[in-house]
């Protein structure tokens, strides 16, 4: 009887365990190693790519012309990544005329926007297992 109870508790415990996944992001083509690279993860199309409305955001100081960060303990789902290299470390993405970033930026799926910020669908990816992505910085 003890074994039956133990097995039942084990099965119930496993059913309640939610498998989590990792998303590793590597950013290439930084021009300089000063400043900070902000890596923002979004899980909602209504907040993408609005600063301050991200699901998770990290700041990574570059030690080389490439940086990496791994988001851990994510629930499987649909996510999009937006990044920018804040070269002057003022905490904002400095813009040129017409809202074009002065500093390097990029998006998951290496989406290259033309005249406006991308939509969530342009950059989203299904993360249902541990995944690695590479984003190349865009300079304009």
C-alpha positions in Angstrom: 0.0 0.0 0.0 2.9 2.4 0.8 4.3 1.8 -2.7 1.0 2.6 -4.3 0.7 5.9 -2.4 4.3 6.7 -3.2 3.8 6.1 -7.0 0.5 8.2 -6.9 2.3 11.1 -5.3 5.2 10.8 -7.7 2.8 10.8 -10.7 0.9 13.8 -9.3 4.2 15.7 -8.7 5.4 15.0 -12.3 2.1 16.2 -13.7 2.4 19.5 -12.0 6.0 20.0 -13.1 6.2 22.4 -16.0 9.1 21.9 -18.3 11.1 25.1 -18.9 13.3 26.0 -21.8 16.3 28.2 -22.5 16.8 30.8 -25.2 20.4 31.7 -25.9 20.9 35.0 -27.8 24.2 35.9 -29.5 24.7 39.4 -30.9 27.3 39.9 -33.6 28.9 42.8 -35.4 29.3 45.3 -32.6 31.5 48.2 -33.8 33.0 49.0 -30.4 33.1 47.4 -26.9 32.0 50.5 -24.9 28.5 51.0 -23.5 25.9 48.4 -22.9 23.9 46.0 -25.0 20.3 45.8 -24.0 18.6 42.5 -24.9 14.8 42.6 -24.5 12.6 39.6 -24.6 8.9 39.9 -25.4 6.1 37.4 -25.1 3.2 39.6 -26.1 2.5 41.3 -29.4 0.8 44.3 -27.8 4.0 45.3 -26.0 6.6 44.6 -28.8 9.0 46.4 -29.2 8.1 49.0 -26.6 10.8 49.8 -24.1 9.6 49.3 -20.5 6.9 46.7 -21.6 9.3 43.8 -22.2 8.8 40.4 -20.5 12.5 40.3 -19.5 15.3 42.8 -20.2 19.0 42.5 -19.5 22.0 44.8 -19.9 25.3 43.2 -21.0 28.6 45.0 -21.0 30.5 43.8 -24.2 34.0 42.5 -23.7 34.4 41.7 -27.4 32.5 42.6 -30.6 30.1 39.8 -29.9 27.9 39.3 -26.7 25.7 36.4 -25.6 23.1 35.9 -22.9 20.8 33.0 -22.1 17.3 33.4 -20.8 16.6 30.5 -18.6 13.4 29.0 -17.0 11.1 30.2 -19.9 7.8 28.6 -20.4 7.5 27.1 -23.9 5.8 29.7 -26.1 6.2 32.4 -28.7 8.8 35.1 -28.1 10.5 38.0 -29.9 13.8 39.7 -29.1 14.8 43.3 -29.7 18.2 44.6 -29.0 20.2 47.8 -29.2 23.8 48.7 -28.4 23.7 51.7 -26.2 27.2 52.9 -27.1 27.2 56.0 -25.0 25.5 54.2 -22.0 22.8 56.9 -21.6 20.1 54.2 -21.2 18.2 55.2 -24.3 18.3 54.3 -28.0 19.3 57.6 -29.5 17.4 58.4 -32.7 18.1 60.3 -35.9 15.5 62.2 -37.9 12.4 60.1 -38.6 13.1 57.8 -35.6 16.0 55.9 -37.2 18.4 54.6 -34.4 21.8 56.1 -34.3 23.2 53.1 -32.5 23.2 49.5 -33.5 20.0 47.6 -33.2 18.5 44.2 -34.2 15.6 41.8 -33.9 15.1 38.1 -33.7 14.9 36.3 -37.1 17.3 39.0 -38.2 14.3 41.0 -39.4 15.3 44.2 -41.0 12.6 46.9 -40.8 12.2 49.4 -43.6 10.0 52.3 -42.6 8.7 51.4 -39.2 9.3 49.2 -36.2 8.5 45.6 -36.9 5.5 43.7 -35.7 5.7 40.9 -33.2 4.9 38.4 -36.0 7.9 39.7 -38.0 10.3 38.7 -35.3 8.6 36.0 -33.2 9.7 32.4 -32.9 8.3 29.4 -31.1 10.6 28.4 -28.3 9.4 24.9 -27.3 12.9 23.5 -26.6 16.3 24.9 -25.7 17.2 27.2 -28.6 20.1 29.3 -29.8 19.7 32.3 -32.0 22.1 34.8 -33.6 21.3 38.4 -34.3 23.4 40.6 -36.4 23.4 44.3 -35.5 22.0 46.8 -38.0 23.5 50.2 -38.5 21.9 53.0 -40.5 
